[in-house]
Amino acid sequence: MSNSNLRNIKNKTIKSLKWQTFNSLIGTIVNPISLVVLAYLLTPKEYGYIAILTIIISFAEKIANMGFSHAIIQKEKVSDKDLNSIFWFITIVSLVISAIIYLFSSEIAAFFGEPDLVILIKYSSVIFLLQPIGSIFNSILKKELEYDLFTKVQIVQLITQKGSMIYLAFVGLGALSFPLGYILGNLITNVLLIIIFIKRNIWYPRIDFSIKNLKSYFSFGFSVSLNSILNNLSYYLDELLISSIFSIEILGIYHFVKNIFNNIIRIVDSTISQVMFPVFSKIQTYENEFSNAILRLLKSVSLIIVPVSIGLSLTSSLFVPLFFGDEWHSAISMFYYMGFWAISYLTAAILVGPIYGRGKSNWVLLVTVIDIPIRMLVLYLFSFIGINFFIIALSLLPLFKLFIYLNMIKKMTGIKVVNALLSLKGIYFATIISAGIGLLLKVSIVHVTGDVFTLLLVILVVATLYAFLIYFLDKDMFRYTKKLIMKIFNRSQKA
């Protein structure tokens, strides 16, 4: 490869990273807002239907795509005949899955014990055809590092989907707004992609099919698809259990609360971890720098996720009745316990970066394989005690991964588990003190000032006190995290 080609790839990579950062930024703004607005417009039961549809759609998409998207990106040279073969194969598979979902909608609804799901599942069957087909066009854009086009299309899809869902829910279509918004977003995106590809003469599907051309893609894509399905099972395991044991209303409230925390996790993980991950690969042979980077990562993430999660738990009794009404009252107790889940889950998840940085991806895979059956058994047993105990178990389970990952890091770097945890003592001390004072303030004035003023005052006091305590307890960490956030912010602006 010539130097000019290498320079071109480097320039495209830098440009792609900027656009991808911008894409993540838009997603972190739009997704939480749409989540809250839909909860305001829908009932817990309707939100429960959306939770079930999300699970069905997620699994069907991954089965239909069969990992071909990753295979297209991974393969060095992809011919038009290859793309045509993949397109028609995925189209046929998607049609079959769509037809199966439609024809067996009654049986699927019966599995979840909700006959009202039938019509929603029938509408959702259209999504299983549209989404995998659009993924081929997106894979080509990623392969060619055309992230400016990819980001613009993704933003159009996101705004169209979420905007349509909110509007349709507002006019009274209830849970039906979810599949209809999804269909509209995917339909517009696919038409837009086809127009772009034809106009730029990139590629468009022709009648040209060869099984032989699929073999190399299938062998790579199958393992990727299987891993993706397993990760999907791991992610939705808790909601699958809740849907089979608890009421649809509880599932709806749980889905909402979990996704509030998930959006916070994604924001932190896709910013700080995104910046830090390449660092671990570059400094993997420098023991001291590698160890210090791990401790800084732990502290930076904890500095944000711990107070935010505890803050949501602390103020849930104020904002849930205020914004969502009495029918969402059960969300208050779920916010209490899910805050601890967010902390333990993200703390364990960010340690995957340093382990990958040392090339030990097989270690992480082994932990995942062991974790799924253990989690399934523990959550199933705790579900019979009640939903709050279920969430407590969910919060404690990531500690299993955290302990294993810390011991893996100890084996790689010599950092002791106790020392790693003790490095976070200032953050937890500041959080406990500021949250305790916030709780006393809330209890003291809520009956006098009302929910709105109390909520604003508690947030202001707790945030100010927490920043003050952190500054004096760990000035170096405060300054380091401030610089890291500014670096992320500046990079987003440049995008």
Buried (B, 14 or more C-beta within 10 A) or exposed (E): EEEEEEEEEEEBEEBBBBBBBBBBBBBBEBBBEBBBBBBBBBBBBBBBBBBBBBBBBBBBBBBBBBBBBBBBBBBEEBEEBBBBBBBBBBBEBBEEBBEBBBEBBEEBBEEBEBEEBBBBBBBBBBBBBBBBBBBBBBBBBBBBBBBBBBBBBBBBBBBBBBBBBBBBBEEEBBBBBBBBBBBBBBBBBBEBBBEBBEEEEBBBBEEBBBEEBBEEBBEBBBEBBEBBBBEBBBEBBBBBBBBEBBBBBBBBBBBBBBBBBBBBBBBBBBBBBBBBBEBBEEBBEEEEBBBBBBBBBBBBBBBBBBBBBBBBBBBBBBBBBBBBEEEBBBBBBBBBBBBBBBBBBBBBBBBBBBBBBBEBEEBBEEBBEEBBEEBBEBBBEBBEEEBBBBBBBBBBBBBBBBEBBBEBBBEBBEBEBEEBBEBBEBBBBBBEBBBEBBBEBBEEBBEEEEBEEBBEBBBEBBBEBBEEBBBEBBEEBBEBBEEBBEEBEEBBEEB
